[in-house]
Amino acid sequence: MDFWATAAVVQRLETELRTPYATFLDEHDVDLRYIEGPAYIGPALAAGTDIWGVERAAVAAGLPGQSESYSEVTKAPLSDAQTPGDVEAYDHWPDPDMFDYEVVEQQCDAITQENRIVVFMGDRLNRIAQLKPAMYLRGTENIFMDLVAQEEVAEAVFRRVRGFYLIYLERILHAAAGKIDIVLTGDDFGAQNGLLISADMWRKFIKPGFADYMDLIRRHETLAMHHTCGSVVDIIPDMIECGLGILQSIQPEAEGMSLGNLKRMFGRDLCFHGGISIQKTMPYGSRDEIRHEVKAIAEIAKQDGGYIFCTSHNIQADTSVENIMTLLEAYLDYGRRESG
C-alpha cells in the first residue's frame, strides 16, 4: 500500500484526525515511505526559483475555503535560446556538488527501522526526468517545436539535464549503501487520449536517457519505478525493454490505461502502482462506490500479484476525509490474500 495526497490534504488530515501524518500512515499500514534525499548546500536561490533557474509562482486552486495551491512556471529561462551554443552557455545549470549526500543513509535507516519500504523520489518539481525539466527550462511549446524543427537544441537541453541527474542519482545511491528499495523517476509522457509526443519521437529523444536511468538504478540492485500521467500504453514495451520494474500512476480515465488492460498486456513484466480515480471516485463517489472500485482492482491484482494499492495521483482538496478513510479501510479489507 502507498498513499499520495497534496500538502493541503495532509494538513487537513492532521487537523481533523488530531494525529501526525506519520502516525496516520502507520495506523493504516501504508508500506512505502519517501526519503527527502540530499540536502541542498549550494548558492542561495532567489524566492520562487529552483536549481535550474526556473521561476515559479504559487497559484491558488480548489474550492473556496481550501488552501490548495500549485507552482506555475512564470519564466522559462531558455525560451530565447536559438542554438545549442546558447543552451551550453546558460549560466544556471545545476552542479551535483550543490548537495550534501551524507544525510541519505540516515534517512533510509529511520524508515527501515520501522520495517517500511524506502523510496527516493525527490521533489515533484525536480524529479529525475528529461522531458519535464526541458519543458520548464525551454517552455512547453518551444521544446515540442524543437523536436521537429531544431533537433540540435532539444538534444542539447536533454543532454545537460541527463548529465546532471545521472551524477546526482549515482551519488544518492552510493550514499544510501544499498538501503533504498525503490527509486521513483518521474516524467509525464501522456495526456488522457494519448502520448504528448509521438512514440517515434519518444524513442529517438527520450528513450536513450530513460534507459540510462533504469540501468543506473538496476546496477545498484534497486527497483526502478516511473511516474507518468496519462495514456502511455504505446511505449510501455519500450520502458520494459529499458528495465522498468514498476509503472506509476495508473490513470483509469486515460485511454488504454485500465489496470485490467495493462495486466493482460504487460503483467508478466511489470508491477503496477495506482489506479483509484482521483478525478471521479475519490471526490464525488459514495463510500460504497469507493469500496466497489477498490474491490474490482483487488480482484484483478490478486490473481498473480504485481500491484501496489494507491490512487492514480495525489488526492486533492476536493476529497473528504471520510472518503479517504473509506479508501484505506477498503485496501485492507480487499487487498489481503485469502488464506488456505
N, C-alpha and C positions, 0 to 999 in steps of 0.2 A: 504493500500500500504506500501511496505517496499523497501529498496534499499540496495543492498550489492555490494561492489566493493573493490578491493585491494587498498592499500595505494598509489600505483603508479597512479592508475586511478583517485583517489580522487585529487591527486596533479595536474594531467593534467586538470581535470575539473575546478579546481580553477584558473589555469593559463590561459586556453583558454577562459573561460567564464568571467574571472575577477570578481569573486564573491566568498565569503567564502562558504565553504561546507555546513554549517548550513543554510545559506540563500538559497543555491541551493535546499536543501531538502524542505524548506518551500515553495519556489516558485512552486514546483511541487507537493505539498500537500502530501508528504510522511508522513505516520502516526506514524510509530514506531521510537522510539529513544532509544539509548542504553546508560545506565549509565556506568561510569568507575568502580564503585564498591569500596570496601575498599582500603585504601592506605597502601602500604607495609611499615612497620616500623621495620622490623626485621634486622638481621645482614646483612652487606653489601654483595652483591652477586658478585662473580667473573664475569668478562666480558664474555658474552655468556652462562652463567649458570643460570638456573631457580631455583625456590624454591625447586624443588625436587632433585637438584644436577645434572640434566641432562645438558650436554654440547652440544651446537649447534654452527653452523657456517652459515653465510649468503652465499647462492648460487644464482648466477645470473640466471635469466630466461627471456624468452620473445624474442622479435625480436631485431636486432641491433638498438641502439639508444634509447631503452626503459629502464627504471630504475627499472623494476620488479625484486624482489629477494624474496627468501624464506629461512626459517631457517631449516636446516637439522641436525638431531642428529649426533654428532661425537663421543659421548661416552655414552653408556648406563651403568650407574654405578652399576647396579645389574646383569650385564651379567655373572659374575662368581659365583653368589650365587648357592649353592648346596643343601641347606636345608632351612626349614622355620626359623631356628635359624639364619642363615646368613641374611635372609630378616629382621628379627626383630632387628638384631644387626647393621643394616645400620645406620650411624650417621647423615644422612641428611634428615630424614623425617621432613616435614614442620609442624609447630605448628600454630593453628588458632590465637594464641596470637601475631603472627608476623604482624598483620594487625590492622589498625585503622578503625573501623566501623562507627564512628560518622559522617563521611563525606557523608554517603549513603543517609540519608533523604534529605539533602540539594540538592544533585544531582537529586533526584526524584522531588523535588519542582520546580526546574528550568525547568523541562520538563512539568509537569502538568500545570504550569502557561501558557504554550503555547498550552494547550489543545491537547497534544500529548500522545501517549501510552508509558508508561515506561517499558523498558525491561532490565533485568540484564542477561548478557551473560558471562562476564569475558573475559579474553584474549583468543584468539583462540588456543593457545598452553597450556592453563591452564583452560579449560572449565570443568565444573562439569561432571565427567565421571568416567569410570573404565578401559575399555579395552585400550584406547589410552594412558593414563598415564602408564599403565603396559607395553605397547609396548615401550614407551620411556625409562622407567626405566630398563626393563629386556632385551630389544631387541626384535624385531618383531618375528624372528624365534624362539627365546628361549621361549617366553610366549606361542606361539602356541604349541610348543613341550611339555611345562609344562602341558597344558590342557589334554594331552594324557598320558604322562609318569611320570610327577611329580606334581600331582594334589595339594599336600600339599604346594608346593612352590607357585603355582599360587594362591591358596586361601590366602596365607599369604600376597602376594602383593596386591590382591584385597581388603583384609580386612583393610590394612593400608591406602590405597587410599580412600576407602569409609569412614573410620573413620575420616579422615581429612575433607573431603568435607561435611559430614553431620553436623559437628560442624560449619564449615566455613559458609555454607549456612544458617543454623539456625540463626547465628549471623547477617548475612546480612538482612534476612527477619525481624528479630526483630528490627534492627536499622531503617529499612525503614518505620516502623509503618503503614504497610498496603498500602503503596504508590507504590509498584512495581506491575504492572499489569500482566507481564509475566516473568517467569524465563525460560531461554533457556539453557538447558543442551546440551552437545554435545559429541557424541561418535560414531565414524564410525563403523558400523556393516556390511556394504555391499561393494562388488565390483560391476562392471557393470553387471555381469552374475549371481550373487547370493551372499549369505552370506559369510563373511570372515571365520566364524566358523559355524559348523552345528547348526541348530535350537535347537537340544537337548543340545548341549554344552552351547549355549546361555542361555537356560532356567536353566541349572544347575549352571553356574558360574556367569552370569551377571544379570539375571532377579531378584534375591533377592535384590541386591543393587539398581537396577533400580526402583524397587517397593518402596524401602525406600526413594529414592529421590522424586519420584512422591508423596508419602504420605506426606512428609515434606512440599512440595510446596502447596499441597491442604489444609493441615491443617492451612496454613496461608492465605487461601482464595485467592490464586493466581493461574493463569493459568500456566500449565506446557507445554512448547514447547520443542521438542527434535530435534536436528540436527543430521542426519546421511547421509553420502553419500551412493550411490549405491542402489542395489536391496535388500530390507528388507521385501518384501511382506509376507514372510513366518512367520515372528514374529510380524507383526502388530497386530494380535489379542491379543498376549501376552502384547504388550505395552499398548493397550487399557485396558486390564484387570488390569494393574498396575495403571491406572489413567491418562494416557497421554491425553492431550486435543488438541494439535496442532503438526502435523508431518511436519518437515522441514529437508532436502530440497527435493522437488520432482524433480528427475533427469530423464527427459524423455527418455534418451538413455538407462537407466538401465532396466533390464528385469522386466516386470510386473509393472513398476512404472509410466505409463502414468496417468495423472490426471483423465481421463475418467474411466479407470480401477479402480483406487483407490476410486473414488467417488461411483461407483457402489457397490464395495465390503464393504467399510467402512465409507461411507459418513454420515451415521446416527450417528456415534460415534466420528468422528474426524473432525477437521478443518485441512486444508492443506495450506502449505506455499511454494511458489516457483513453478518451472515448466517451465520457459522460458529458453531455452537452451543456455548455455554459451560455449558449445563445437562446435556448428554449427551455429545456427541462429544469435546470437549476433555478433560474429567476422566475419562471412562470408556471412550473409544474406543481402538482399537488404532491403530498407525501407518498401517496400510492403510485403516482406516475414516476417519481424518483426511484422508488423501490423496484418498480417494474423494469426500468431501464437498467439498473444495476443487475437485476436477476438475469435479464436477457444476455448481458455481456458475460456474466459468470457462466452461464450455460454454454456459451461459445468457447470461452477460455479454458474451462476446467477439463475439457476433453484431453488436452495434452500440455497444459500449462503455457508458459511463454507469454505471460501478461502481468502487468503491474497496474493495479487499480488507481485511477486518478481521473480528474476532469480533463476536458480537451484543452484547457488553458487555465489561467488564473481565474478563480471565482471572483466575480465583480461585485461592486457595492449594491447592485440591484437584487442580490440574492439574500434571503432572510437567514438568520441564524438557525431557525427551525429547520429549514431545508438543508442546511449544511449538516446539522446533527443527524437528520434522517439519512443523508448520504453516507456518513461514516458508519452508522449502525447497519445500513444495508450491506456495506463492504464486508463487515464481519459476519453478518447473517448468511450471505450467499457466497462469500468467497472461500470459505473453508472447504477443503476436500472432504467428501463423505468418507467416514470411517468404514472399515470392513470391505 
